[in-house]
Amino acid sequence: MNAFVFPGQGSQFVGMGKDLYEKHPIAKQHFELANKILGFSITDIMFNGTDEELKQTKVTQPAVFLHSVISALCLGQDFAPAMAAGHSLGELSALTATRCLSFEDGLKLVAARAIAMQKACEAAPGSMAAIIALPDAEVEAVCKEVNEEVGTVVPANYNCPGQLVISGTKAAIEAACAKLKEKGAKRALVLPVGGAFHSPLMQPAKEELEAAIAVTEFQKPICPVYQNVDGAAHTDPEEIKSNLIKQLTSSVLWTKEVENMVAAGATSFTECGPGKALQGMIAKICKGNDAVSVHGVGEL
C-alpha cells in the first residue's frame, strides 16, 4: 500500500516548480490560477527570485503548497494513495491533493494561515530549536521545568527518534537548550525561523485560521488522511476541520503518524513536493523495517 506524504515549510528552494510549469500544461494552468488568487506573481519568486524573497512567510507557505499539490496533479492516475499525511503546512497540501479541499480553497487557506502566523510572530516573537540524540521524555521534562521557571517552551515537532523540535519564547528556548546540552543532547540547534510555531504563542493565528476554515467547504477525502494533532487517520470532514484548527498550537506527532500508517499496511512512502526531509525522517522511523520503501517525486 502506497502512502503519499507532503513536506512543510523549510523545504523550499529557488527554481522550485519551474520544470513542472514548462513541461505540464496542467501545472502551468494551476500556477497561473495561483497568481490570480494570491494577487501577486508567486511564480516569478519561485522560479527566478532570491532566497530572501522566497523566505517571506506569505510566499514560502503557498510556494511549498503549490509545488506539492501540482506535483500530485502531474502524476495523474499514478497519484493513487491508500493513505496520505503532511508535515505541518503539508497537511493542507495532503488535504487538497486528496480532494478534501478544492485547489482554490486549499490555496486560500494556506495564504490565510501564512498571514495569520506572520502576525502572531510579530505580536509575540519566539523561536524554535532542534534537539538531537536525546530521548523524547528527557526533552519533555526539561520543557516542563523551563516552563515553570522562565516562560513558554513546548515540544513542537516529533520528527523521528532522536529528533524533537521545541518551540517557545526566545528566553525559554535559550534556557532549554542550555539544560538539554547538559543532559547530553548531541546538538541543541536554534532554527532560523521567525516565531514559535506549534506552541501556545500561535493562539491568535489559530483564531484567525478558525474563522477562515469556518467558511470553507470540506469534502470527504479520497483516502484516509493522518493528521498531526493525534497521528490518527481521518475521513470525516468535521473531524478534519477541528484537527486542522488545533494544529497551529499543538505538537506535530509525525513519528506517530508514520508508525500508524505502517501499522495500517503502508509499505511504500512517496514524498510529494520539494526536498527530501520527510524521506530522511521516515527512513529513521522505519529503520530496520525492510518491508517499507521511501522515495520522492520532486520535479517530474
C-alpha positions in Angstrom: 0.0 0.0 0.0 1.3 3.4 -1.0 1.2 6.4 1.3 1.8 9.9 -0.1 3.4 12.5 2.3 3.7 16.2 1.8 6.5 18.4 3.3 6.3 21.6 5.3 7.9 25.0 5.5 11.7 24.9 5.1 11.8 22.6 2.1 11.6 25.5 -0.4 14.3 26.4 -3.0 14.7 28.9 -5.8 13.6 27.4 -9.1 11.1 25.0 -7.5 8.2 24.1 -9.8 9.8 25.7 -13.0 10.2 22.3 -14.7 6.6 21.4 -13.9 5.4 24.7 -15.3 7.4 24.2 -18.6 6.6 20.5 -19.1 3.0 20.1 -18.0 0.0 22.1 -19.2 -2.0 21.2 -16.1 0.9 22.6 -14.0 1.0 25.9 -16.0 -2.8 26.3 -15.7 -2.7 25.9 -11.9 0.4 28.1 -11.3 -1.3 30.9 -13.3 -4.5 30.4 -11.4 -2.5 30.7 -8.2 -1.0 34.0 -9.3 -4.6 35.4 -9.7 -5.8 34.0 -6.4 -2.9 35.4 -4.4 -2.8 38.7 -6.2 0.9 38.6 -7.0 3.2 36.6 -9.2 4.4 33.9 -6.9 5.8 32.0 -9.9 8.3 34.9 -10.5 9.6 34.4 -7.0 9.5 30.6 -7.1 11.2 30.3 -10.4 13.6 33.3 -10.5 13.6 35.1 -7.1 16.1 35.2 -4.4 16.4 33.1 -1.3 15.3 36.1 0.8 12.2 36.7 -1.3 11.3 33.0 -1.0 11.7 33.1 2.8 8.9 35.6 3.3 6.2 33.7 5.1 3.5 35.0 2.7 5.5 33.4 -0.1 7.1 30.3 1.5 3.9 28.5 2.6 2.0 29.0 -0.7 5.1 28.1 -2.7 5.6 24.8 -0.9 1.9 24.0 -1.1 1.8 24.8 -4.8 4.8 22.6 -5.6 3.4 19.7 -3.6 -0.2 19.8 -4.9 0.8 20.4 -8.5 3.3 17.6 -8.4 0.4 15.3 -7.3 -1.8 16.6 -10.2 1.0 16.0 -12.7 1.2 12.3 -11.6 -2.3 11.8 -13.0 -3.5 8.3 -12.4 -0.2 7.5 -10.7 -1.4 9.5 -7.8 -3.4 6.7 -6.1 -2.8 6.9 -2.4 -4.0 4.4 0.0 -3.4 7.0 2.7 -1.8 10.4 3.0 -0.3 12.8 5.5 1.5 16.1 5.6 4.0 17.7 8.0 2.6 20.9 9.5 1.8 23.1 6.4 2.0 19.9 4.4 -1.3 18.7 6.0 -3.1 21.3 3.9 -1.3 20.0 0.8 -2.4 16.4 1.7 -6.0 17.5 2.2 -6.0 19.3 -1.2 -4.3 16.6 -3.1 -6.8 14.0 -1.7 -9.7 16.3 -2.7 -10.9 17.1 0.8 -10.3 20.8 -0.3 -10.6 22.3 -3.8 -7.3 23.7 -5.2 -8.7 27.3 -4.8 -9.9 26.8 -1.2 -6.7 25.0 -0.2 -4.5 27.8 -1.5 -6.7 30.5 0.1 -6.4 28.7 3.5 -2.7 28.4 3.1 -2.4 32.1 2.3 -4.6 33.0 5.3 -2.6 30.7 7.5 0.7 32.3 6.4 -0.5 35.8 7.1 -2.1 34.9 10.5 1.2 33.2 11.6 3.3 36.1 10.5 1.1 38.5 12.5 1.3 36.2 15.6 5.1 36.1 15.2 5.2 39.9 15.2 2.9 40.2 18.2 4.8 37.5 20.3 8.3 36.9 18.9 9.5 33.4 19.5 12.0 30.8 18.4 12.4 27.0 17.8 15.3 24.6 18.3 16.1 21.1 17.1 17.2 18.8 19.8 19.3 15.9 18.5 20.0 12.5 20.1 18.1 12.8 23.4 15.1 10.7 24.4 11.7 12.5 24.0 10.9 12.0 27.7 14.0 13.9 28.8 13.2 16.8 26.4 9.6 16.9 27.6 10.8 17.0 31.3 13.2 19.9 30.6 10.5 21.8 28.7 8.2 21.4 31.7 10.9 22.6 34.1 11.7 25.7 31.9 8.0 26.5 31.5 7.8 26.9 35.2 11.0 28.9 35.6 11.4 31.1 32.5 8.5 31.0 30.1 6.7 29.1 27.4 8.5 26.3 25.7 6.9 23.1 24.4 7.7 20.1 22.2 6.6 21.1 18.8 7.7 18.6 16.2 8.2 14.9 17.0 10.1 14.3 13.7 11.7 10.9 14.2 13.5 9.1 17.0 16.3 11.3 18.3 15.0 14.5 16.7 12.5 16.6 18.5 11.9 20.3 17.8 11.0 22.6 20.7 9.1 25.9 20.4 8.6 28.9 22.6 9.8 32.4 23.7 13.4 33.2 22.9 14.5 33.3 26.5 12.8 29.9 27.2 14.4 28.3 24.1 17.9 29.6 25.2 17.4 28.2 28.7 16.0 24.9 27.5 18.9 24.5 25.0 21.5 25.0 27.8 19.8 22.5 30.0 19.4 19.9 27.2 23.1 20.2 26.3 23.9 19.5 30.0 21.6 16.4 29.8 23.7 15.1 26.9 21.9 16.3 23.7 24.3 15.9 20.7 23.0 19.2 19.4 20.5 21.9 20.5 20.3 23.9 17.4 18.3 27.2 17.3 16.4 27.3 14.0 16.3 30.3 11.6 12.5 30.8 12.0 10.6 33.9 12.9 8.3 32.5 15.5 7.2 29.8 17.9 5.2 27.6 15.6 3.1 24.8 17.1 3.1 26.4 20.5 0.6 28.4 22.6 2.1 31.6 21.2 0.3 30.8 17.9 -3.2 31.2 19.6 -4.0 34.5 17.7 -3.2 32.7 14.4 -5.3 29.8 15.5 -8.3 32.0 16.0 -7.8 33.7 12.6 -7.5 30.4 10.8 -10.5 29.0 12.6 -12.6 31.9 11.1 -11.3 31.1 7.6 -11.9 27.3 8.0 -15.5 28.0 9.2 -16.4 29.5 5.8 -14.6 26.8 3.7 -16.2 23.7 2.3 -14.5 20.4 3.2 -15.4 17.1 1.4 -14.6 13.5 2.4 -11.0 12.8 1.1 -10.4 10.0 -1.4 -8.3 8.1 1.2 -7.7 8.4 5.0 -5.6 11.4 5.9 -3.4 11.0 9.0 -3.3 14.3 11.0 -0.6 16.0 13.0 -2.5 16.5 16.3 -3.3 12.9 17.1 -1.4 10.9 14.5 -4.6 9.1 13.5 -6.5 8.5 10.3 -9.4 10.8 9.5 -12.0 10.9 6.7 -14.8 12.8 8.4 -14.8 16.5 7.2 -15.8 17.9 10.6 -13.1 16.0 12.4 -10.6 17.1 9.8 -11.5 20.8 10.2 -11.3 20.5 14.0 -7.9 18.9 13.9 -6.6 21.5 11.4 -7.6 24.3 13.7 -5.9 22.7 16.7 -2.7 22.1 14.7 -1.3 25.6 15.0 -0.9 25.4 18.8 -0.4 21.6 19.1 2.6 19.3 18.6 3.2 17.7 15.2 3.2 13.9 16.0 5.0 12.9 12.8 6.7 9.8 14.3 3.3 8.5 15.5 1.7 9.2 12.1 4.3 7.2 10.2 4.1 4.4 12.7 0.3 4.3 12.4 0.5 4.3 8.6 2.9 1.4 8.7 0.6 -0.5 11.1 -2.3 0.2 8.7 -0.4 -1.5 5.9 1.8 1.2 4.3 4.7 -0.4 2.5 5.8 2.5 0.4 6.0 6.2 1.1 6.2 8.8 -1.7 7.2 12.3 -0.7 5.3 14.7 -3.0 6.9 18.2 -3.1 10.2 19.9 -2.7 13.2 18.5 -0.8 13.8 15.1 0.9 13.3 16.0 4.5 10.4 13.6 5.1 12.2 10.8 3.3 15.0 11.1 5.8 12.6 11.2 8.8 10.7 8.2 7.6 13.8 6.1 7.0 14.8 6.7 10.6 11.3 5.9 12.0 11.2 2.7 9.9 14.9 1.8 10.5 15.3 -2.0 10.3 11.9 -2.5 8.6 12.9 -3.8 5.1 9.2 -4.1 4.1 9.0 -0.3 3.8 10.4 1.7 0.9 10.7 5.5 0.8 11.2 7.7 -2.3 10.3 11.2 -3.6 8.5 12.7 -6.6 10.3 16.1 -6.8 10.5 17.6 -10.3 8.6 15.3 -12.8 
